[in-house]
Amino acid sequence: MTLHLDLLRHGETELGGGLRGSIDDALTESGWQQMRAAVADGGPWTRIVSSPLQRCARFSEELAQRLSLPLHLEPGLQELHFGDWEGHSPAQLMETDAEGLGLFWADPYAFTPPGGEPVLYFSNRVLSAVQRLHQAYAGERVLLVSHGGVMRMLLAQARGLPREQLLQVVVGHGALLSIQVAADRVLTEI
């Protein structure tokens, strides 16, 4: 039995662009509007699962209450921790760590930002969380509210992309995309 996951990326945040990672900043009014617009014609869902970071969780709480759906906060779906790079834009990093940024863009699995979470650990964390969701909710359609990195990881897996192409997957603020998760851990984009 498969699990249908509708993946929703959080909207624009107060601290703006750059690598948010584990920074727990709030949505802007525009970010709220992006997310509300994304789900306006979505569903129906049986439940909502969200990253516990407020840029995901606050919207998820509002939507779960409005739709009378159960909500589960899943720590495994938090964004990649970028370590010393958190809060910095790629343009800023080009000035301070151009070599590291180039290595990360070329193969994020082979280079870890200083003090950051290795992408292999991140991938295992996210895929383990999705497997737990499959075990608990197979046969359901679930809205998963999370982050750009989490969605890139899941979509890259579903598309069968080589690991070097992870960062080529484009996921904008408020993007809503769908995958299916099979019992054998195979992800398929819908």
C-alpha positions as CSV (number, residue, x, y, z in Angstrom):
1,M,0.0,0.0,0.0
2,T,1.3,3.5,-0.9
3,L,1.3,6.7,1.0
4,H,0.4,9.8,-0.9
5,L,2.4,12.8,0.3
6,D,1.6,16.4,-0.8
7,L,4.8,18.3,-0.1
8,L,4.4,22.0,0.8
9,R,7.4,24.3,1.3
10,H,7.1,27.1,3.8
11,G,6.7,30.6,2.5
12,E,8.9,33.6,2.7
13,T,10.5,34.2,6.1
14,E,11.2,37.4,8.1
15,L,15.0,37.1,7.9
16,G,14.8,36.8,4.1
17,G,16.8,34.7,1.7
18,G,19.9,32.7,2.4
19,L,20.5,29.5,4.1
20,R,17.9,29.3,6.9
21,G,18.7,25.8,8.2
22,S,17.8,25.5,11.8
23,I,17.2,29.2,12.3
24,D,13.7,29.4,13.6
25,D,12.4,32.6,12.0
26,A,8.7,33.3,11.4
27,L,6.8,33.7,8.1
28,T,6.2,37.2,6.6
29,E,2.6,38.1,5.7
30,S,3.6,37.3,2.1
31,G,4.8,33.9,3.3
32,W,1.5,33.2,4.9
33,Q,-0.3,34.2,1.7
34,Q,2.0,32.0,-0.4
35,M,1.1,28.9,1.7
36,R,-2.6,29.7,1.9
37,A,-2.7,30.1,-1.9
38,A,-0.8,26.8,-2.4
39,V,-3.4,24.7,-0.5
40,A,-6.5,26.6,-1.5
41,D,-7.5,23.9,-4.0
42,G,-5.5,21.0,-2.5
43,G,-6.4,17.9,-0.6
44,P,-8.5,16.4,0.7
45,W,-6.0,15.3,3.3
46,T,-6.4,12.9,6.2
47,R,-3.8,14.6,8.4
48,I,-1.0,17.2,8.3
49,V,2.6,16.4,9.2
50,S,5.0,19.3,9.7
51,S,8.5,20.3,10.6
52,P,8.5,21.7,14.2
53,L,10.2,24.9,13.0
54,Q,7.8,27.8,13.3
55,R,7.9,28.7,9.6
56,C,6.2,25.4,9.0
57,A,4.5,24.6,12.2
58,R,2.5,27.8,12.7
59,F,0.9,27.5,9.3
60,S,0.3,23.8,9.9
61,E,-1.5,24.5,13.2
62,E,-3.7,27.1,11.5
63,L,-4.6,24.8,8.6
64,A,-5.2,21.7,10.8
65,Q,-7.5,23.7,13.0
66,R,-9.4,25.2,10.0
67,L,-9.8,21.7,8.4
68,S,-10.3,19.8,11.6
69,L,-7.4,17.5,10.8
70,P,-4.9,15.8,13.2
71,L,-1.4,17.4,13.2
72,H,1.9,15.7,13.9
73,L,5.2,17.6,14.3
74,E,8.1,15.5,13.0
75,P,11.6,16.6,14.0
76,G,13.1,14.4,11.2
77,L,11.7,16.7,8.7
78,Q,13.6,19.8,9.8
79,E,15.9,21.5,7.3
80,L,19.6,20.7,6.8
81,H,21.7,22.3,9.5
82,F,24.2,24.6,7.6
83,G,26.5,25.2,10.6
84,D,28.6,28.4,10.2
85,W,26.8,29.2,7.0
86,E,23.3,29.6,8.6
87,G,21.8,32.9,7.9
88,H,24.2,33.7,5.1
89,S,23.2,34.1,1.4
90,P,25.2,32.4,-1.3
91,A,26.4,35.9,-2.4
92,Q,27.8,36.5,1.1
93,L,29.5,33.0,1.1
94,M,31.1,33.8,-2.3
95,E,33.0,36.6,-0.5
96,T,33.9,34.5,2.6
97,D,34.1,30.9,1.5
98,A,33.8,30.7,-2.3
99,E,35.8,27.4,-2.4
100,G,33.6,25.7,0.1
101,L,30.4,26.9,-1.5
102,G,31.7,25.7,-4.9
103,L,32.5,22.3,-3.5
104,F,29.0,22.1,-1.8
105,W,27.2,23.1,-5.0
106,A,29.2,20.5,-7.0
107,D,28.5,17.6,-4.7
108,P,26.6,18.4,-1.4
109,Y,27.2,14.8,-0.2
110,A,31.0,15.2,-0.5
111,F,31.4,18.6,1.3
112,T,29.8,19.6,4.6
113,P,29.6,23.3,5.5
114,P,31.8,24.1,8.5
115,G,30.0,23.0,11.7
116,G,27.1,21.7,9.6
117,E,25.2,18.5,9.2
118,P,26.5,16.1,6.5
119,V,24.0,15.7,3.7
120,L,24.2,11.9,4.0
121,Y,23.0,12.2,7.7
122,F,20.3,14.6,6.6
123,S,19.2,12.2,3.8
124,N,19.0,9.3,6.2
125,R,17.1,11.4,8.8
126,V,14.5,12.6,6.2
127,L,14.1,9.2,4.6
128,S,13.7,7.5,8.0
129,A,11.0,10.0,8.9
130,V,9.2,9.3,5.6
131,Q,9.4,5.6,6.2
132,R,7.9,6.1,9.7
133,L,5.1,8.1,8.1
134,H,4.5,5.2,5.6
135,Q,4.3,2.7,8.4
136,A,1.8,4.8,10.3
137,Y,-0.3,6.3,7.5
138,A,-0.1,4.0,4.4
139,G,-3.2,4.3,2.3
140,E,-3.8,7.9,3.3
141,R,-3.2,11.3,1.6
142,V,-1.1,13.4,3.9
143,L,0.0,17.1,3.7
144,L,3.7,17.3,4.6
145,V,4.8,20.9,5.4
146,S,8.5,21.3,5.4
147,H,11.6,23.0,3.8
148,G,13.3,23.4,0.5
149,G,16.1,21.0,1.4
150,V,13.7,18.3,2.6
151,M,11.6,18.6,-0.6
152,R,14.7,18.6,-2.8
153,M,15.9,15.4,-1.1
154,L,12.6,13.6,-1.6
155,L,12.1,14.8,-5.2
156,A,15.6,13.9,-6.2
157,Q,15.0,10.4,-4.8
158,A,11.7,10.2,-6.6
159,R,13.2,11.4,-9.9
160,G,16.2,9.0,-9.5
161,L,18.7,11.8,-9.8
162,P,22.4,11.3,-9.0
163,R,23.5,12.8,-5.7
164,E,25.5,15.5,-7.4
165,Q,22.2,16.9,-8.9
166,L,20.4,17.4,-5.5
167,L,20.8,21.2,-5.5
168,Q,19.5,21.4,-9.1
169,V,16.0,20.5,-7.9
170,V,14.0,23.8,-7.8
171,V,11.5,24.3,-5.0
172,G,10.1,27.8,-4.5
173,H,8.5,29.3,-1.4
174,G,4.9,27.9,-1.1
175,A,5.6,25.2,-3.7
176,L,3.2,22.2,-3.5
177,L,4.4,19.0,-5.2
178,S,3.3,15.3,-4.7
179,I,5.0,12.0,-4.3
180,Q,4.0,8.4,-3.5
181,V,5.9,6.3,-1.0
182,A,5.7,2.5,-1.5
183,A,6.3,-0.1,1.1
184,D,9.7,-0.9,-0.4
185,R,10.8,2.7,0.2
186,V,10.5,3.6,-3.4
187,L,9.5,7.2,-4.0
188,T,7.6,8.3,-7.1
189,E,6.7,11.8,-8.2
190,I,3.1,12.2,-9.1
